[in-house]
């Protein structure tokens, strides 16, 4: 089963992932709430739209803006709706 691992902890796990631009996108509900902190960061993707971010924090470790999602993806990017992706020191395995 695909997983996202951060700080030696599984923070998301699901059989329902999609790959977009080489990144695994997990269903939002598969992401552990207890490791998330809101972020004010936003970026723009020309074809997916405006991305929002979460910071990960657990057991004294923090990784700023390691999780991103598209709250209102553009029509051609509907596959990422209600999904999250990871970067920085989050490892994904499929």
N, C-alpha and C positions, 0 to 999 in steps of 0.2 A: 504494500500500500504506500503511495507517495506520502512523504513527510517533509516538514520544515523543521530544522534543528538549529537551535540557538543556545549558546552557553551550555552545551551538552543536555539540553532539554528539548523534547518534542513539543513544539508550540502550535503545530497544525498537522492534521493527518486526514486524508480523504482519498477514496477511490474515484471521486468526481473532480478531477483536475483538467485544465485545458492548458495547452502551450500556445503562447502568443509571443512572437519575436524572441523565441528561445527561452522564455521564462515560464515556469509553472505558475498558474493561477489557481489558488485553492478557494473553495466556497468560504465565504465570510464566516459562516457559522462553525466552520472547523477550526477557527483560530481561537486560542485560549484568551479569554478576557483578562485573566489575572496578570498577564505580562504586558498589557497595553497601557500606554499613556498617550493622551491626545497631543497632536502637534499642530502648529499654525502654518506649517510648510505646505505650499502648493506649487505644482509645476504644470506646464501645458505640453501635451502631446498633440501634434497637428491632426492626427486621425482618431485618437481615442478621447481627447478632451482634457479637462482639468483634473489632475490627480491630487488627492489628499494623502496624508501620511499619519502613521503612528510611530511612536518611539517605544522600544522594548525596554522593560526594566524588571529585574528579578534578582534576588539574592545579592544585592550590591553591585550588579552589572547593569549598564545602560548602553543601548545603541540607538542613537538619535536617527529618526526617520528611516528605519529599516524596513518598514512595511508600507506599501502604497496601495491605493485603490481608487477607482473612478466612481464617485457617487452618482454622476449623471453622464455616462459615456455617450459619445456621439453614436448615431444610428449604425454606422458600419462596425462599431466596436461593441455591440451588444453582448458578445460572448464574455466580456469582462465584468458585466454588471453583477453586483453582489459577490465579487471575488476579490482576493488580495494576492499580491505578489511580494517577493522579498529580495533584498540585496544586502550589501555590506557583509557583516559576518554571520549571516543566516545561510545555512547550507540546505539545499533541497535534494531529496533523493526520490527517484521514481522506480 
